[in-house]
Amino acid sequence: MAIERRAFGIARRIARRRSAPALHPQGLTCAGVLDVPGTGGDAAPWGVPLLDRAGSYDVTVRWSRAAGLPARLPDGLGLALRVEDAGGHGAPLDLLLTSSGTGRLGRHVPRLRRDALAGPYSTLLSYRVGDRERVIAAFPVRGPRRVRGDLAALRQALEHGPARFELRAAAPGEPWRTFATLTVGTPRPYPEETTPTSDPYLHGLPGLRPTDRLHGLRAAAYSGSRHGRADTRTHGHHVRQSGSRDSA
């Protein structure tokens, strides 16, 4: 489709120019833990084993700025989660969350933010959660501190103590309902090229995955970004080879 080809081309050009992903080009990678209390007693089951059974899971968290704007400016903030072994050994779950509102429409719209803990991060697009389409969101548990949304300030804040979120889901007309808590710990000294590449379509679970709405458009943008970064690496490799021959 024409719109998907256009999304591919735009993302490829941006990634090539930046030598980084088209969106969320720089990030802070942290260790985290997802604690799921499970459903029991009077709580209605979600119909998803991960959410219905009590458990604790290691999480790799990447906190990022969507447009890569200067630190002094507000930006869309991203929270990418890889929940290890969420579907069993070697079966991770990827969730991509973006700073947003909470209302019926606001939860689907990115929101620029200066304070990283001022509001929720949502999947924006709906997920199939059990037998219903729901949006998933991470709501910060606010303490007394304000945390600026630039990566240096986030690193400093996390070195002084973890950030905590409640993960909730809601369908239209439903109240938000908590299914897990997330604790984000000390940043890891990972170079960007070693951080996991998140793909919520590839790393979903039965009964917990994005709906197919806009799948093609999003996949085209991801593919364009990957190709743009590959173009940069190939060009850099040729330049280094050429430089070596010239100096020899």
C-alpha positions as CSV (number, residue, x, y, z in Angstrom):
1,M,0.0,0.0,0.0
2,A,1.1,3.5,-0.8
3,I,0.9,4.8,2.8
4,E,3.0,1.9,4.1
5,R,5.7,2.5,1.4
6,R,5.7,6.1,2.4
7,A,6.1,5.2,6.1
8,F,9.0,2.9,5.2
9,G,10.8,5.6,3.2
10,I,10.3,8.3,5.8
11,A,11.6,6.1,8.6
12,R,14.5,4.9,6.5
13,R,15.6,8.5,5.8
14,I,15.4,9.6,9.4
15,A,17.3,6.6,10.7
16,R,20.0,7.0,8.0
17,R,20.4,10.7,8.9
18,R,20.6,9.9,12.7
19,S,22.6,6.6,12.5
20,A,20.0,5.6,15.1
21,P,16.3,4.4,15.2
22,A,13.9,6.8,13.5
23,L,11.9,7.2,16.8
24,H,13.3,6.8,20.3
25,P,16.9,7.2,19.0
26,Q,18.5,7.3,22.4
27,G,17.6,5.5,25.5
28,L,18.4,4.4,29.1
29,T,18.4,0.7,29.7
30,C,17.6,-0.5,33.2
31,A,16.9,-3.8,35.0
32,G,13.4,-4.2,36.3
33,V,11.1,-6.6,38.0
34,L,7.4,-7.3,37.1
35,D,5.4,-8.7,40.0
36,V,2.0,-10.2,39.1
37,P,-0.3,-11.0,42.1
38,G,-2.6,-13.2,40.0
39,T,-6.4,-13.3,40.2
40,G,-8.0,-15.0,43.1
41,G,-11.0,-14.7,45.4
42,D,-13.6,-12.4,43.9
43,A,-11.3,-11.0,41.1
44,A,-12.5,-11.9,37.6
45,P,-9.8,-13.8,35.6
46,W,-8.3,-12.1,32.6
47,G,-8.1,-15.3,30.6
48,V,-4.3,-14.8,30.2
49,P,-2.0,-17.2,32.1
50,L,0.6,-14.5,32.7
51,L,-2.0,-12.2,34.4
52,D,-4.0,-14.9,36.2
53,R,-1.1,-16.7,37.9
54,A,1.0,-15.1,40.6
55,G,4.7,-14.7,39.5
56,S,7.7,-12.5,39.4
57,Y,9.6,-11.8,36.1
58,D,12.9,-10.1,35.2
59,V,12.3,-7.1,32.8
60,T,14.7,-5.2,30.6
61,V,13.4,-1.6,30.5
62,R,14.4,1.0,28.0
63,W,13.3,4.6,28.8
64,S,13.6,7.0,25.8
65,R,12.6,10.3,24.2
66,A,10.5,9.7,21.1
67,A,11.7,12.5,18.9
68,G,15.2,12.9,20.4
69,L,14.5,16.6,21.1
70,P,17.0,18.6,23.2
71,A,16.8,17.9,26.9
72,R,15.4,21.3,27.8
73,L,12.2,20.6,25.7
74,P,9.3,18.4,26.4
75,D,9.2,15.2,24.3
76,G,7.1,12.1,24.0
77,L,8.6,9.6,26.4
78,G,8.8,5.9,25.8
79,L,8.9,2.9,28.1
80,A,9.8,-0.3,26.3
81,L,9.5,-3.5,28.4
82,R,10.8,-6.9,27.7
83,V,9.3,-9.3,30.2
84,E,11.6,-12.4,30.2
85,D,10.0,-15.8,30.0
86,A,6.5,-14.3,30.3
87,G,5.1,-17.2,28.2
88,G,7.5,-19.8,29.5
89,H,11.2,-20.4,29.1
90,G,12.6,-18.4,26.1
91,A,9.3,-16.7,25.3
92,P,9.5,-13.0,26.2
93,L,6.7,-10.4,26.0
94,D,7.4,-7.0,24.5
95,L,5.3,-4.0,25.5
96,L,5.9,-0.5,23.9
97,L,4.4,2.3,26.0
98,T,4.3,6.0,25.3
99,S,3.5,9.0,27.5
100,S,-0.3,9.6,27.1
101,G,-3.5,10.6,28.8
102,T,-6.0,8.4,30.6
103,G,-9.3,9.2,29.1
104,R,-11.2,7.3,26.4
105,L,-9.4,9.2,23.6
106,G,-6.4,10.5,25.5
107,R,-5.0,7.0,26.1
108,H,-4.6,6.6,22.3
109,V,-2.7,9.9,21.8
110,P,1.0,10.6,22.6
111,R,1.5,13.4,25.1
112,L,4.7,15.6,25.3
113,R,6.0,15.6,28.8
114,R,8.8,17.3,30.9
115,D,8.3,15.2,34.0
116,A,8.9,11.5,33.5
117,L,6.5,10.6,36.4
118,A,3.8,13.1,35.7
119,G,1.4,10.7,34.1
120,P,0.8,7.3,32.5
121,Y,2.5,5.5,29.6
122,S,0.1,3.6,27.3
123,T,0.3,1.2,24.4
124,L,-1.8,3.7,22.4
125,L,-3.1,0.9,20.2
126,S,-5.4,-1.7,21.6
127,Y,-4.4,-5.2,22.7
128,R,-6.4,-8.4,22.7
129,V,-6.4,-9.1,26.5
130,G,-8.3,-12.3,27.1
131,D,-11.7,-11.9,25.3
132,R,-11.7,-8.1,25.0
133,E,-9.7,-5.3,23.3
134,R,-8.1,-3.2,25.9
135,V,-5.4,-0.6,26.2
136,I,-2.5,-1.4,28.6
137,A,-0.9,1.4,30.6
138,A,1.8,1.9,33.2
139,F,0.8,4.4,35.9
140,P,3.7,5.9,38.0
141,V,3.5,5.6,41.7
142,R,4.3,9.2,42.5
143,G,6.6,10.0,45.4
144,P,7.7,13.5,46.5
145,R,10.2,13.9,43.7
146,R,9.8,15.4,40.3
147,V,11.9,13.6,37.7
148,R,12.8,15.5,34.5
149,G,12.3,13.5,31.3
150,D,15.8,13.9,29.9
151,L,18.0,10.8,30.0
152,A,20.7,12.3,32.3
153,A,18.1,13.4,34.9
154,L,16.5,9.9,34.7
155,R,19.8,8.2,35.3
156,Q,20.6,10.3,38.3
157,A,17.1,9.8,39.8
158,L,17.3,6.0,39.3
159,E,20.7,5.9,40.9
160,H,19.1,7.3,44.0
161,G,16.2,4.9,44.1
162,P,13.8,2.8,41.9
163,A,10.8,4.1,40.0
164,R,7.6,2.1,40.5
165,F,4.5,1.7,38.2
166,E,1.2,0.0,38.4
167,L,0.3,-1.8,35.1
168,R,-3.3,-1.6,34.3
169,A,-5.7,-2.4,31.4
170,A,-9.1,-1.1,30.4
171,A,-11.6,-1.5,27.6
172,P,-13.9,1.4,26.5
173,G,-16.4,1.8,29.3
174,E,-14.3,-0.1,31.8
175,P,-12.4,1.3,34.8
176,W,-8.7,0.8,34.8
177,R,-7.8,-2.4,36.6
178,T,-4.3,-3.2,37.9
179,F,-2.7,-6.5,37.0
180,A,1.0,-6.1,38.0
181,T,3.5,-3.7,39.5
182,L,6.8,-2.8,37.8
183,T,9.9,-1.7,39.6
184,V,12.6,0.0,37.5
185,G,16.0,-0.2,39.0
186,T,19.5,1.1,38.4
187,P,20.5,1.8,34.8
188,R,22.7,-0.7,33.1
189,P,25.9,0.4,31.3
190,Y,24.7,-1.1,28.0
191,P,25.9,0.3,24.7
192,E,22.9,1.1,22.6
193,E,23.7,-1.6,20.0
194,T,23.4,-4.4,22.6
195,T,19.9,-3.4,23.9
196,P,17.0,-5.7,22.8
197,T,15.1,-4.6,19.7
198,S,11.4,-4.6,20.8
199,D,8.8,-6.1,18.5
200,P,5.3,-6.4,20.2
201,Y,4.0,-8.4,17.2
202,L,6.8,-10.9,17.3
203,H,7.0,-11.2,21.1
204,G,3.3,-11.4,22.1
205,L,1.5,-14.1,24.0
206,P,-1.7,-16.1,23.3
207,G,-4.5,-13.9,24.6
208,L,-2.1,-10.9,25.0
209,R,-1.0,-9.3,21.8
210,P,-1.6,-6.1,19.7
211,T,-4.7,-6.1,17.5
212,D,-4.0,-6.1,13.7
213,R,-5.2,-2.5,13.4
214,L,-2.4,-0.4,11.8
215,H,-0.1,-3.5,12.0
216,G,1.1,-3.0,8.4
217,L,1.8,0.7,8.9
218,R,3.8,0.1,12.1
219,A,5.7,-2.8,10.6
220,A,6.6,-0.7,7.6
221,A,8.0,2.1,9.8
222,Y,10.0,-0.4,11.9
223,S,11.4,-2.0,8.7
224,G,12.3,1.4,7.3
225,S,14.1,2.3,10.5
226,R,16.1,-1.0,10.5
227,H,17.1,-0.5,6.8
228,G,18.2,3.1,7.4
229,R,20.5,2.0,10.3
230,A,21.8,-0.8,8.0
231,D,22.5,1.7,5.3
232,T,24.6,3.8,7.8
233,R,26.6,0.8,9.0
234,T,27.3,-0.3,5.4
235,H,28.4,3.2,4.4
236,G,30.6,3.5,7.5
237,H,32.2,0.1,6.7
238,H,33.0,1.2,3.2
239,V,34.4,4.5,4.4
240,R,36.7,2.7,7.0
241,Q,37.9,0.3,4.3
242,S,38.6,3.2,1.9
243,G,40.5,5.1,4.6
244,S,42.6,2.0,5.4
245,R,43.6,1.6,1.8
246,D,44.5,5.3,1.4
247,S,46.6,5.3,4.6
248,A,48.4,2.1,3.4
